């Protein structure tokens, strides 16, 4: 935030894989910043989503149950229009669930078509094979997926340099999640925040 970023992306990995919850820490982080925060990880019930909104989350990210239970997702997005992000974690074209531990048997393009009618804030697509690897983003795939949905598409996985961000933007990708590229200094956060201000 001090570097100029206009939003924060926060995932409770313990909650995502079912080994615990960091809800109070999430609340403290949200309260410590003055920018919108999108939060995910293990959000598989109305109550979990409501708790995060009550903590101050601007947008809530849902993955596993959103993929497995379309009726629940439709209801949740109707209750919180333009505040729900669907996480589609990919290995190849297959959407993964349960913190990347299980295949869903659903192809990403099938999922995108199913999501089109909903009032979502965005779709977050993570390239699991590249996540944390610092090997460059697959801009062609992300760009093709961005063209396959009416929703804003956020890319994650493999982003290692500012050129990756430029390539994603050129292909119509609405946003990107940065982690390792910032932690390791591969991308200068202040320069990125200036160039890609939202």
N, C-alpha and C positions, 0 to 999 in steps of 0.2 A: 504494500500500500504506500509506504514511504517512497518507493521508486516511481510511483505514478500509476500503478495499475488501478483500474476503475471497478474491478470485481475480484472476488476470491472464490476459488473452487476448493471444496473441503470434502474429503471422503473418510468415513470411519471404517477402516479396513477390518477391525475386529468385529464390528456389527455386520459387515458384508459377508464374512466367512463364518459367522455364528459363534465366535469365541468370546464375545463380550460386547460392551458398549462404552463409548466415551462421550455420552450425551452431555455431561456437565462440562467437560473440556470444550466440546463443540459450542455450548452456550457461552462460555467465557471468551472464546475466540471471536464469535459473532459480536459480542458486546465490546470487544477491544478495538474494533475497526469501524470506520464510518463509510464503508462501501457495501454494495450488495454482496451477499454471500450465498452461493448455491451449495447445498449439502446433500450428500448421499451416503449410502452404505447400510444395507440391511433394512431398507424401507419397504416393508411387505404388508403393511396394514394401514388403514385410515388413521389409527391412533399414532403410529410412528410418524406419519407425515404431519399430523396435527401438532405433535410435540415439537418437531423441527420448526414449523411455522411459528409456534408459540415461543421458541427460543430466539426467533428473529430472522430465520432464514428467509431470503427473498424468493428463492426457488428451491424445490426439492427434487432430487434425482431418484428415480425408481428404475430398477432393472429386472431382477428375477421375476417378481410377481407380475410386472407389467407385460413381460413376454409370455408368461404362462397363463395369465388370467385377463384376457382382453376386456371382459365386462367390468372387472374391478378398475382397470385403468380408465375406461370410459367414464365411469362414475366419478373417480378421483379428479380427472381433468375437468369434468363438468363443475365440480365443487370448487376447484381452484384453477379457473381458466388462465392460461398463459403464465402459470407458476410451476408447472410440472415439466421436468426434463426426463425423457426416456433414455436410459443408458443401453446401448447396443454394443456389447463387447464381442469382437469378432476374432475367430481363427479361420482364415480363409473367408468363405461366405457364410459360415455357420455362426449363429448367435449363441454365445455362451451364457450360462446363468450360475447362480450360487458362487459368486466371487471367482468366476472363471474356471470353476471346478467341474462343470457339467455342460454337455452339449444340449441344445434345445431341439435340434432337428429342424429348426426354422431358418430359412435362407434370409439374408439381410434385406433383399429387395421385396420379398413377401412381407416382411415385417414393416418396411417403410410404407408400402401400399396400405397396409392395415391401419397405420397410424395417421395417414393423411387427413381423415375427417375430424380428428380430435383437436381441441384447443390447447395445444402444447406450447411451452416456451421454446423448446428446441429438442433436438435429438443429439445425444453425445455418443459418437462412435469411437471406440477404442480398438486400435489394432494391437491385439494382445501379443502377437509375435514380435512386435517392435517395441512394446512398452518398456521404458527404462533402459533400452539398449543403445540409445544415442546413435542410431545408424541411418537416420533420415526418415522423413515421413513419406508414405506412399501417396504422393499428391494426386496421381492419376486415379487411384481407387477412391480416395476421398472426394475428388471432384466429380466422378461419375455418380457417387452416392448423393452428393449435394444436388445434382440434377434430377435425381430420382424421387425427391420429396419436396413437398411444398413448405416444409418446416426449415427453420434455420438449422444448419448442421455444424456441430462443434467437433473438431478432430483431436484425437489424442493418440500418442504412440509413436516413438521414434524421432520426434522433433529434436533436432540437434543444432540447428543454426538458423540465423534470421532468414536465410534464403528459403528454408522450408516454409516459414510463415508467409513469405512473399508468394511462393508457388501455390500454397493453399488458398490464399486470398485471390490470386489470379484465376483459380478454378471455381470460385463461387462459394468456398467454405466460409461460414460466418464467423467462426472463432476457433481458438485452439487452447488446449490445456497445456501449460508448461510446468514441468517438474524438474527432472534431472538436468535439463538444459540450463535452468537457472541455478540449481544447487551446485553444479559443477563449474559455473561461470562460462559455459559455452555460448550462452546468449546473455548480453548485457541487459538486465531488466529495465534500466532507465531508458536505454535507446529503444528497446522493443515497445515499452509503454508509450513513448512519444510517437513512434512510427505507426503503431496500430491502435491509436486512441479510439475509444468508443464513446 
